[in-house]
Structures are given as C-alpha cells and as structure tokens.
Amino acid sequence: MKPRLTAERLRELLDYAPETGLFYWRKRCGSAGAGLEAGSWQTHGYRLIMIDGVSYCAHRLAWLYVHGEHPAGIIDHVNRDRTDNRIANLRQCSRSENACNIIRRNSSGFKGVYRHGSRWTAQIGVNGRTIHLGSYKTPEEAAAAYDCGARLHHDKFASTNADAAPRSPG
C-alpha cells in the first residue's frame, strides 16, 4: 500500500493557481513536461491527476495544497461547476449538504414541484424526511414556495429554482 499523499509531496510536484483552479507540473513527470497543465478531464466532469501511480480528483488536491491537509469529507463546488476548481469555489460539506446543492428538475420544469390533480404541490427533503410545503394553482407559485423552504432548511447549500432558468413542462 502506498503512503498517503502529503501536502509537501504535492507542492514538490505541482504548482496550483488558486485564481484559475488549475495545476501545472513543476518538473517533468513521466510524459508530462514541466509547466504543462496536470491531469485530464473524465467523463463524469471531474479533472483527475495521477501522482505516484494514484489518481486524485483535482478539487481534493486543491484543498490539500491550500490547507495542508486532506479534506475530512466531501468537497462541494459552490457554483455547481465540476470544472471550476478555484479554491474560492470549494468548501467542505457533508453528503446531505452536498445533495442540497444539486439542481434537479422534473417534468414540471421546477425542482421540488409536482402536479397533484389540478394543482401543483411543493415539497422538500430534509434530514431524510419529505416536508410538504403546500398546494398551489401554478407551478411558479409552488416553485417560489420550494425556494423559500430550501433557503430555510438548506441555508448556504440551498439550490433554488431561481438559481437556474426553468424549462417549460412537458
């Protein structure tokens, strides 16, 4: 088993630009020359960097590089852009906090909004429970109720319908 990567070893091999979130090789490492951008984009949207035979996600390396220790839990991209590894865009969080910061829309075109008969229902998940936020005449009214609930229950991890332009239902 290989020893865990240290911040010192990381800084010996790579330079990190916190304003862009990019890593560059400090010296030639295998086929990668000094000064070249490190890593490659993967199909799931994250940048992976191979160090001493082990693949690491660039956002986790950014945390280690800046803070000098491995993140204790999950690293969340504040703006939800997996390609944006600027340290200002990264924060530690729990799995449930990370799940709150996801924009998922259903056939209504809004997150947390569902048709129930002739009305629109808003609901939100909190600590593994579903909370009913009311029944409304329009999906927009239900979306506004969801957004209030998200801000109340999810605080800085809230992902609201106002964060993304809704698509039309159907």
Backbone as ProteinMPNN parsed JSONL, in Angstrom:
{"seq_chain_A": "MKPRLTAERLRELLDYAPETGLFYWRKRCGSAGAGLEAGSWQTHGYRLIMIDGVSYCAHRLAWLYVHGEHPAGIIDHVNRDRTDNRIANLRQCSRSENACNIIRRNSSGFKGVYRHGSRWTAQIGVNGRTIHLGSYKTPEEAAAAYDCGARLHHDKFASTNADAAPRSPG", "coords_chain_A": {"N_chain_A": [[0.843, -1.187, 0.0], [0.544, 2.174, -0.874], [2.006, 5.111, 0.626], [0.028, 7.775, 2.043], [-0.635, 10.673, 0.141], [1.142, 13.62, 0.78], [0.897, 17.129, 1.637], [3.319, 18.379, 1.244], [4.629, 16.702, -0.605], [2.87, 16.971, -2.76], [3.145, 19.732, -3.322], [5.769, 19.721, -4.094], [5.703, 18.473, -6.548], [3.708, 19.781, -8.074], [2.404, 22.97, -9.152], [-0.112, 25.16, -8.055], [-2.689, 27.197, -9.208], [-4.591, 29.315, -7.584], [-6.429, 31.236, -8.446], [-7.358, 30.365, -10.892], [-7.778, 27.676, -10.569], [-6.271, 25.68, -11.662], [-3.757, 23.129, -12.082], [-0.234, 22.762, -12.502], [2.603, 21.014, -13.766], [5.595, 20.995, -11.955], [8.042, 19.953, -12.56], [9.379, 17.694, -15.001], [7.338, 14.879, -15.331], [6.956, 11.729, -15.939], [5.368, 11.42, -19.002], [4.57, 13.993, -19.006], [5.565, 17.291, -19.315], [7.506, 19.838, -17.615], [5.731, 22.693, -16.509], [3.445, 22.169, -17.969], [-0.132, 21.748, -18.031], [-1.608, 19.807, -15.506], [-3.137, 16.583, -15.357], [-6.319, 15.171, -16.512], [-9.538, 15.495, -18.074], [-12.378, 13.765, -17.003], [-15.128, 11.582, -17.912], [-17.192, 11.967, -16.108], [-17.015, 14.585, -15.422], [-15.095, 15.591, -13.677], [-11.694, 16.643, -13.021], [-8.91, 14.598, -13.127], [-5.817, 13.786, -11.588], [-2.826, 12.084, -11.867], [-0.66, 10.923, -9.472], [2.269, 9.585, -8.378], [1.382, 7.04, -9.168], [-1.254, 6.959, -8.322], [-4.594, 8.022, -8.764], [-6.066, 11.206, -8.34], [-8.731, 13.414, -7.525], [-8.837, 16.675, -8.813], [-10.045, 18.79, -7.398], [-9.964, 17.931, -4.754], [-7.236, 17.795, -4.398], [-6.629, 20.49, -4.623], [-7.668, 21.469, -2.253], [-6.011, 20.143, -0.394], [-3.53, 21.224, -1.164], [-3.799, 23.988, -0.567], [-4.768, 24.086, 2.117], [-3.206, 22.299, 3.483], [-3.937, 19.834, 4.467], [-5.746, 16.776, 4.002], [-9.125, 16.871, 2.857], [-11.761, 16.461, 5.212], [-14.254, 15.447, 4.603], [-16.635, 15.558, 2.065], [-15.96, 17.532, -0.843], [-17.458, 20.341, -2.011], [-18.526, 21.976, -4.943], [-19.217, 25.217, -5.056], [-20.525, 26.773, -7.035], [-21.597, 24.766, -8.51], [-20.224, 23.865, -10.726], [-18.281, 21.441, -11.911], [-15.872, 21.679, -13.171], [-14.655, 23.901, -12.222], [-12.219, 24.552, -10.221], [-11.275, 26.514, -8.521], [-10.037, 27.686, -5.44], [-11.703, 29.396, -4.017], [-14.163, 28.544, -4.809], [-14.603, 26.16, -3.612], [-15.717, 24.081, -0.929], [-15.859, 22.377, 2.205], [-18.149, 19.799, 3.089], [-20.996, 17.899, 4.278], [-22.388, 14.753, 3.138], [-25.185, 15.02, 2.877], [-25.484, 17.823, 2.817], [-24.144, 18.354, 0.439], [-25.851, 17.107, -1.354], [-28.003, 18.822, -1.24], [-27.189, 20.916, -2.788], [-27.671, 20.449, -5.434], [-29.105, 20.791, -8.608], [-32.019, 19.572, -9.623], [-34.469, 18.997, -11.89], [-37.845, 18.197, -12.57], [-40.578, 16.908, -14.569], [-42.236, 19.086, -14.28], [-40.703, 21.238, -14.666], [-39.529, 22.521, -12.615], [-37.607, 22.358, -9.6], [-38.578, 20.312, -6.901], [-41.331, 20.531, -7.329], [-44.511, 19.277, -8.091], [-47.203, 17.891, -9.998], [-50.422, 17.529, -8.715], [-53.295, 16.249, -9.139], [-55.365, 18.812, -10.172], [-53.77, 20.773, -9.241], [-50.619, 22.205, -8.074], [-47.985, 20.876, -6.234], [-45.636, 21.623, -3.696], [-42.668, 20.334, -2.344], [-40.041, 19.312, -0.082], [-36.953, 17.707, 0.698], [-35.658, 16.973, 3.868], [-33.26, 16.079, 6.098], [-33.66, 13.326, 5.488], [-36.4, 13.171, 5.468], [-39.551, 13.942, 3.928], [-40.966, 17.058, 3.443], [-44.015, 18.627, 3.211], [-44.867, 21.484, 1.426], [-47.053, 22.858, 0.611], [-49.942, 23.443, -1.549], [-50.614, 24.661, -4.784], [-51.909, 26.971, -7.282], [-50.427, 27.433, -9.608], [-47.402, 26.229, -11.24], [-45.284, 27.968, -10.892], [-45.878, 29.373, -8.533], [-45.69, 27.271, -6.707], [-43.006, 26.657, -7.054], [-41.806, 28.951, -6.03], [-42.514, 28.646, -3.358], [-41.09, 26.31, -2.787], [-38.48, 27.327, -3.089], [-38.336, 29.152, -0.927], [-38.521, 27.317, 1.184], [-36.19, 25.833, 0.699], [-34.178, 27.731, 1.184], [-34.639, 28.183, 3.885], [-34.322, 25.61, 5.124], [-31.955, 24.524, 4.025], [-30.034, 26.462, 4.009], [-26.921, 27.907, 3.3], [-26.372, 25.966, 1.447], [-28.508, 25.745, -0.156], [-30.263, 25.02, -3.098], [-31.963, 26.602, -5.418], [-34.935, 27.148, -7.448], [-34.734, 29.593, -8.582], [-32.07, 29.758, -9.082], [-31.557, 28.675, -11.531], [-32.71, 28.973, -14.851], [-36.017, 28.035, -15.445], [-37.243, 25.25, -17.302], [-39.702, 24.655, -19.828], [-42.67, 22.808, -18.982], [-43.293, 19.36, -19.865]], "CA_chain_A": [[0.0, 0.0, 0.0], [1.328, 3.411, -0.982], [1.715, 6.097, 1.683], [-0.916, 8.836, 1.671], [-0.015, 11.877, -0.415], [1.254, 14.747, 1.712], [0.892, 18.454, 1.02], [4.699, 18.668, 0.842], [4.895, 15.974, -1.857], [2.044, 17.616, -3.775], [3.774, 21.012, -3.68], [7.042, 19.404, -4.75], [5.42, 18.048, -7.92], [2.763, 20.622, -8.798], [2.044, 24.33, -8.778], [-1.556, 25.356, -8.118], [-3.088, 28.594, -9.411], [-5.901, 29.402, -6.921], [-7.359, 32.113, -9.165], [-7.92, 29.627, -12.031], [-8.07, 26.312, -10.157], [-5.502, 24.741, -12.475], [-2.479, 22.617, -11.602], [0.821, 22.653, -13.512], [3.754, 20.237, -13.318], [6.78, 21.793, -11.638], [9.149, 19.317, -13.269], [8.94, 16.606, -15.871], [6.8, 13.733, -14.599], [6.546, 10.788, -16.976], [5.253, 12.054, -20.324], [4.179, 15.387, -18.814], [6.705, 18.178, -19.146], [7.393, 20.934, -16.663], [4.939, 23.828, -16.976], [2.196, 21.738, -18.615], [-1.27, 21.539, -17.149], [-1.657, 18.433, -14.999], [-4.395, 15.862, -15.304], [-7.199, 15.044, -17.674], [-10.958, 15.54, -17.747], [-13.047, 12.474, -17.061], [-16.488, 11.677, -18.436], [-18.118, 12.42, -15.063], [-16.857, 16.025, -15.28], [-14.015, 15.988, -12.775], [-10.323, 16.527, -13.509], [-8.105, 13.668, -12.346], [-4.373, 13.955, -11.713], [-2.12, 10.889, -11.412], [0.557, 11.221, -8.716], [2.888, 8.373, -7.808], [0.579, 5.871, -9.507], [-2.603, 7.042, -7.747], [-5.411, 9.1, -9.335], [-6.715, 12.091, -7.375], [-9.569, 14.482, -8.082], [-8.141, 17.958, -8.69], [-10.644, 19.643, -6.359], [-9.465, 17.465, -3.459], [-5.834, 18.213, -4.347], [-6.609, 21.934, -4.377], [-7.88, 21.624, -0.816], [-4.776, 19.703, 0.26], [-2.473, 22.177, -1.498], [-4.024, 25.266, 0.114], [-4.997, 23.951, 3.558], [-2.177, 21.449, 4.073], [-4.483, 18.568, 4.953], [-6.806, 16.2, 3.182], [-10.46, 17.247, 3.343], [-12.35, 15.465, 6.102], [-15.439, 14.863, 3.973], [-16.871, 15.856, 0.655], [-15.681, 18.89, -1.302], [-18.569, 20.824, -2.821], [-18.297, 23.115, -5.842], [-20.267, 26.167, -4.684], [-21.287, 27.17, -8.224], [-22.042, 23.514, -9.129], [-19.433, 23.593, -11.929], [-17.223, 20.498, -11.549], [-14.6, 22.062, -13.81], [-14.172, 25.117, -11.571], [-11.512, 24.138, -9.021], [-10.712, 27.631, -7.772], [-10.221, 27.438, -4.012], [-12.85, 30.192, -3.576], [-15.368, 27.836, -5.219], [-14.623, 24.857, -2.95], [-15.999, 24.083, 0.502], [-16.122, 21.066, 2.789], [-19.536, 19.619, 3.484], [-21.46, 16.529, 4.485], [-23.065, 14.185, 1.965], [-26.536, 15.599, 2.748], [-25.325, 19.217, 2.382], [-23.783, 18.307, -0.977], [-27.059, 16.743, -2.102], [-28.867, 20.007, -1.296], [-26.638, 21.854, -3.762], [-27.862, 19.873, -6.766], [-30.332, 21.241, -9.275], [-32.727, 18.511, -10.342], [-35.821, 19.421, -12.254], [-38.671, 17.117, -13.088], [-41.411, 17.28, -15.718], [-42.881, 20.382, -14.044], [-39.746, 22.274, -15.031], [-39.023, 23.115, -11.383], [-37.171, 21.462, -8.53], [-39.478, 20.23, -5.76], [-42.705, 20.863, -7.72], [-45.172, 18.132, -8.709], [-48.638, 18.039, -10.242], [-51.289, 16.67, -7.897], [-54.631, 16.572, -9.652], [-55.367, 20.054, -10.954], [-52.93, 21.746, -8.525], [-49.17, 21.959, -8.039], [-47.517, 20.656, -4.872], [-44.218, 21.852, -3.419], [-42.156, 19.546, -1.227], [-38.588, 19.361, 0.043], [-36.365, 16.687, 1.56], [-34.843, 17.499, 4.965], [-32.817, 15.018, 7.015], [-34.271, 12.058, 5.125], [-37.855, 13.262, 5.514], [-40.171, 14.827, 2.953], [-41.825, 18.059, 4.062], [-44.998, 19.197, 2.284], [-44.815, 22.942, 1.524], [-48.316, 23.453, 0.193], [-50.549, 23.174, -2.845], [-50.717, 25.969, -5.44], [-52.59, 26.991, -8.573], [-49.47, 27.406, -10.723], [-46.098, 25.668, -10.886], [-44.411, 29.07, -10.469], [-46.161, 29.618, -7.113], [-45.122, 26.137, -5.971], [-41.545, 26.805, -7.121], [-41.448, 30.011, -5.076], [-42.625, 28.039, -2.023], [-39.929, 25.426, -2.636], [-37.294, 28.165, -2.909], [-38.35, 29.628, 0.471], [-38.204, 26.163, 2.018], [-34.783, 25.473, 0.503], [-33.354, 28.722, 1.897], [-34.855, 27.983, 5.311], [-33.814, 24.328, 5.601], [-30.639, 24.166, 3.499], [-29.151, 27.602, 4.269], [-25.973, 28.246, 2.233], [-26.321, 24.885, 0.47], [-29.776, 25.734, -0.875], [-30.301, 25.075, -4.555], [-33.327, 27.043, -5.68], [-35.366, 27.265, -8.84], [-34.255, 30.894, -9.057], [-30.667, 29.602, -9.478], [-31.48, 28.242, -12.927], [-33.929, 29.282, -15.599], [-36.829, 26.842, -15.595], [-37.621, 24.848, -18.655], [-41.154, 24.505, -19.897], [-43.101, 21.437, -18.703], [-43.674, 18.507, -20.985]], "C_chain_A": [[0.883, 1.244, 0.0], [1.003, 4.356, 0.164], [0.795, 7.19, 1.157], [-0.145, 10.061, 1.196], [0.003, 12.989, 0.618], [1.196, 16.058, 0.934], [2.291, 18.796, 0.514], [5.021, 17.984, -0.483], [4.107, 16.604, -3.006], [2.699, 18.901, -4.258], [5.123, 20.827, -4.35], [6.823, 19.107, -6.231], [4.617, 19.052, -8.735], [2.721, 22.044, -8.252], [0.536, 24.437, -8.958], [-1.831, 26.842, -8.25], [-4.48, 28.765, -8.811], [-6.911, 30.273, -7.663], [-7.983, 31.438, -10.387], [-8.337, 28.209, -11.663], [-7.285, 25.261, -10.91], [-4.19, 24.352, -11.8], [-1.518, 22.502, -12.782], [1.987, 21.854, -12.932], [4.932, 21.17, -13.082], [8.003, 21.263, -12.367], [8.582, 18.178, -14.106], [8.503, 15.417, -15.012], [6.225, 12.767, -15.632], [6.512, 11.488, -18.319], [4.879, 13.533, -20.212], [5.402, 16.237, -18.534], [6.434, 19.273, -18.134], [6.609, 22.089, -17.284], [3.641, 23.446, -17.659], [1.095, 21.539, -17.579], [-1.357, 20.066, -16.777], [-3.065, 17.869, -15.098], [-5.162, 15.817, -16.603], [-8.644, 15.045, -17.191], [-11.552, 14.157, -17.928], [-14.493, 12.661, -17.491], [-17.485, 12.166, -17.382], [-17.904, 13.893, -14.715], [-15.747, 16.508, -14.374], [-12.657, 15.834, -13.457], [-9.567, 15.607, -12.565], [-6.634, 13.892, -12.636], [-3.719, 12.723, -11.099], [-0.814, 11.322, -10.735], [1.043, 9.933, -8.076], [2.0, 7.147, -7.99], [-0.828, 5.868, -8.946], [-3.333, 8.228, -8.374], [-6.101, 9.875, -8.218], [-7.596, 13.08, -8.118], [-8.888, 15.816, -7.796], [-8.733, 18.836, -7.594], [-10.185, 19.224, -4.961], [-7.983, 17.822, -3.297], [-5.718, 19.708, -4.07], [-6.77, 22.196, -2.883], [-6.607, 21.274, -0.046], [-3.655, 20.716, 0.052], [-2.598, 23.458, -0.663], [-4.067, 25.109, 1.638], [-4.0, 23.025, 4.258], [-2.661, 20.145, 4.658], [-5.582, 18.087, 4.017], [-8.156, 16.641, 3.726], [-11.052, 16.1, 4.161], [-13.537, 14.758, 5.448], [-15.48, 15.172, 2.497], [-16.469, 17.299, 0.364], [-16.768, 19.259, -2.302], [-18.092, 21.975, -3.704], [-19.473, 24.07, -5.641], [-21.143, 26.511, -5.882], [-21.781, 25.975, -9.044], [-21.286, 23.149, -10.406], [-18.236, 22.731, -11.546], [-15.872, 20.85, -12.159], [-13.96, 23.27, -13.139], [-13.541, 24.773, -10.217], [-10.772, 25.281, -8.327], [-11.003, 27.404, -6.291], [-11.413, 28.222, -3.468], [-14.181, 29.508, -3.903], [-15.524, 26.493, -4.505], [-14.923, 25.019, -1.46], [-16.226, 22.645, 0.964], [-17.584, 20.989, 3.19], [-19.816, 18.157, 3.752], [-22.118, 16.041, 3.189], [-24.452, 14.823, 1.789], [-26.469, 17.063, 2.33], [-24.991, 19.264, 0.891], [-25.008, 17.993, -1.833], [-28.015, 17.923, -2.22], [-28.447, 20.955, -2.403], [-26.729, 21.327, -5.195], [-29.156, 20.428, -7.346], [-30.883, 20.061, -10.067], [-34.117, 19.033, -10.642], [-36.576, 18.229, -12.805], [-39.533, 17.629, -14.238], [-42.145, 18.603, -15.523], [-41.989, 21.522, -14.527], [-39.111, 22.929, -13.814], [-38.598, 22.035, -10.397], [-38.199, 21.503, -7.401], [-40.934, 20.513, -6.054], [-43.306, 19.7, -8.515], [-46.643, 18.429, -8.906], [-49.368, 17.031, -9.353], [-52.719, 17.031, -8.252], [-54.553, 17.825, -10.502], [-54.461, 21.12, -10.322], [-51.465, 21.317, -8.571], [-48.713, 21.903, -6.583], [-46.028, 20.96, -4.787], [-43.823, 20.997, -2.227], [-40.638, 19.558, -1.258], [-38.129, 18.237, 0.965], [-35.455, 17.341, 2.59], [-34.532, 16.349, 5.917], [-33.525, 13.689, 6.758], [-35.791, 12.039, 5.166], [-38.341, 14.196, 4.415], [-41.127, 15.76, 3.681], [-42.718, 18.669, 2.984], [-45.032, 20.713, 2.503], [-46.076, 23.632, 1.021], [-48.729, 23.058, -1.215], [-50.891, 24.518, -3.488], [-51.4, 25.833, -6.795], [-51.617, 26.848, -9.742], [-48.152, 26.775, -10.287], [-45.127, 26.751, -10.403], [-44.611, 29.403, -8.985], [-45.555, 28.505, -6.251], [-43.597, 26.227, -5.95], [-41.067, 27.874, -6.148], [-41.52, 29.477, -3.644], [-41.449, 27.102, -1.767], [-38.671, 26.248, -2.348], [-37.202, 28.715, -1.484], [-37.971, 28.501, 1.417], [-36.738, 25.761, 1.907], [-33.874, 26.435, 1.26], [-33.453, 28.521, 3.413], [-34.136, 26.726, 5.817], [-32.384, 24.01, 5.168], [-29.619, 25.292, 3.592], [-28.222, 27.844, 3.082], [-25.832, 27.149, 1.187], [-27.601, 24.807, -0.365], [-29.57, 25.856, -2.378], [-31.739, 25.396, -4.924], [-33.649, 27.049, -7.165], [-34.906, 28.588, -9.432], [-32.799, 30.818, -9.514], [-30.498, 29.217, -10.941], [-32.794, 28.573, -13.615], [-34.728, 28.015, -15.786], [-37.072, 26.512, -17.053], [-39.117, 24.632, -18.672], [-41.532, 23.048, -19.654], [-43.416, 20.694, -19.973], [-42.537, 18.213, -21.776]], "O_chain_A": [[1.838, 1.35, 0.77], [-0.137, 4.405, 0.627], [0.79, 7.488, -0.037], [0.871, 10.436, 1.782], [-1.011, 13.266, 1.258], [1.421, 16.085, -0.276], [2.434, 19.431, -0.53], [5.609, 18.593, -1.376], [4.633, 16.75, -4.109], [2.798, 19.137, -5.462], [5.567, 21.697, -5.099], [7.658, 19.448, -7.068], [4.814, 19.171, -9.945], [2.964, 22.29, -7.071], [-0.026, 23.875, -9.897], [-1.282, 27.653, -7.503], [-5.465, 28.401, -9.453], [-8.117, 30.073, -7.525], [-9.023, 31.884, -10.871], [-9.153, 27.602, -12.355], [-7.591, 24.072, -10.814], [-3.598, 25.13, -11.053], [-1.918, 22.19, -13.903], [2.321, 21.996, -11.756], [5.23, 22.03, -13.911], [8.892, 22.026, -12.745], [7.437, 17.764, -13.923], [9.208, 15.007, -14.09], [5.123, 12.977, -16.137], [7.505, 12.084, -18.737], [4.872, 14.247, -21.215], [6.182, 15.943, -17.627], [5.284, 19.594, -17.834], [6.807, 22.42, -18.453], [2.806, 24.316, -17.91], [1.352, 21.21, -16.421], [-1.199, 19.188, -17.626], [-4.053, 18.587, -14.942], [-4.735, 16.336, -17.635], [-8.941, 14.654, -16.062], [-11.255, 13.465, -18.902], [-15.023, 13.771, -17.442], [-18.522, 12.725, -17.737], [-18.55, 14.403, -13.8], [-15.48, 17.708, -14.305], [-12.488, 15.005, -14.351], [-9.577, 15.807, -11.35], [-6.244, 14.153, -13.774], [-4.012, 12.357, -9.961], [0.021, 11.995, -11.339], [0.316, 9.279, -7.329], [1.876, 6.318, -7.088], [-1.537, 4.87, -9.077], [-2.764, 9.312, -8.504], [-6.646, 9.293, -7.28], [-7.251, 13.532, -9.21], [-8.42, 16.061, -6.684], [-7.995, 19.557, -6.923], [-10.034, 20.07, -4.08], [-7.529, 18.116, -2.191], [-4.809, 20.141, -3.361], [-6.083, 23.048, -2.318], [-6.182, 22.014, 0.841], [-2.916, 21.03, 0.985], [-1.608, 23.947, -0.12], [-3.473, 25.907, 2.363], [-3.957, 22.974, 5.488], [-1.886, 19.419, 5.281], [-6.248, 18.872, 3.343], [-8.316, 16.772, 4.94], [-10.866, 14.927, 3.839], [-13.785, 13.584, 5.724], [-14.484, 15.057, 1.783], [-16.617, 18.179, 1.212], [-16.968, 18.575, -3.306], [-17.341, 22.842, -3.256], [-20.601, 23.755, -6.021], [-22.368, 26.541, -5.765], [-22.317, 26.147, -10.138], [-21.677, 22.21, -11.1], [-17.288, 23.218, -10.931], [-14.839, 20.362, -11.701], [-12.827, 23.623, -13.464], [-14.23, 24.709, -9.199], [-9.777, 25.062, -7.636], [-12.099, 26.974, -5.933], [-12.074, 27.754, -2.541], [-15.213, 29.86, -3.332], [-16.481, 25.764, -4.769], [-14.455, 25.956, -0.814], [-16.719, 21.807, 0.209], [-18.185, 21.99, 3.582], [-18.984, 17.288, 3.489], [-22.368, 16.822, 2.271], [-24.848, 15.131, 0.665], [-27.315, 17.511, 1.557], [-25.5, 20.118, 0.165], [-25.175, 18.557, -2.914], [-28.761, 18.019, -3.195], [-29.27, 21.721, -2.905], [-25.947, 21.722, -6.059], [-30.171, 20.52, -6.657], [-30.287, 19.616, -11.049], [-34.844, 19.459, -9.745], [-35.988, 17.352, -13.44], [-39.239, 18.675, -14.815], [-42.627, 19.187, -16.493], [-42.462, 22.633, -14.767], [-38.25, 23.798, -13.956], [-39.162, 20.941, -10.37], [-38.641, 22.576, -6.99], [-41.715, 20.719, -5.124], [-42.709, 19.204, -9.47], [-47.263, 19.123, -8.101], [-48.992, 15.863, -9.254], [-53.281, 17.996, -7.732], [-53.766, 17.894, -11.446], [-54.394, 22.246, -10.815], [-51.125, 20.23, -9.037], [-49.03, 22.794, -5.796], [-45.256, 20.607, -5.679], [-44.538, 20.936, -1.227], [-40.022, 19.78, -2.301], [-38.837, 17.864, 1.901], [-34.594, 18.153, 2.25], [-35.438, 15.726, 6.471], [-33.939, 13.008, 7.696], [-36.405, 11.0, 4.924], [-37.637, 15.125, 4.018], [-41.99, 15.315, 4.438], [-42.229, 19.166, 1.97], [-45.206, 21.174, 3.631], [-46.151, 24.86, 1.008], [-47.976, 22.432, -1.961], [-51.4, 25.414, -2.816], [-51.465, 24.75, -7.377], [-51.941, 26.218, -10.749], [-47.82, 26.783, -9.102], [-44.244, 26.473, -9.592], [-43.649, 29.679, -8.268], [-44.979, 28.771, -5.196], [-42.97, 25.907, -4.94], [-40.026, 27.711, -5.51], [-40.68, 29.82, -2.812], [-40.878, 27.092, -0.677], [-37.889, 25.9, -1.463], [-36.121, 28.742, -0.897], [-37.189, 28.703, 2.347], [-36.114, 25.391, 2.902], [-32.913, 26.011, 1.901], [-32.464, 28.671, 4.131], [-33.426, 26.776, 6.821], [-31.673, 23.297, 5.876], [-28.447, 25.084, 3.279], [-28.701, 27.974, 1.955], [-25.229, 27.378, 0.138], [-27.755, 23.903, -1.186], [-28.8, 26.691, -2.853], [-32.63, 24.563, -4.761], [-32.764, 26.967, -8.017], [-34.709, 28.696, -10.642], [-32.331, 31.693, -10.242], [-29.43, 29.407, -11.522], [-33.863, 28.461, -13.016], [-34.184, 27.009, -16.242], [-37.099, 27.389, -17.916], [-39.73, 24.445, -17.621], [-40.804, 22.144, -20.067], [-43.753, 21.277, -21.003], [-42.647, 17.502, -22.775]]}, "name": "protein", "num_of_chains": 1, "seq": "MKPRLTAERLRELLDYAPETGLFYWRKRCGSAGAGLEAGSWQTHGYRLIMIDGVSYCAHRLAWLYVHGEHPAGIIDHVNRDRTDNRIANLRQCSRSENACNIIRRNSSGFKGVYRHGSRWTAQIGVNGRTIHLGSYKTPEEAAAAYDCGARLHHDKFASTNADAAPRSPG"}
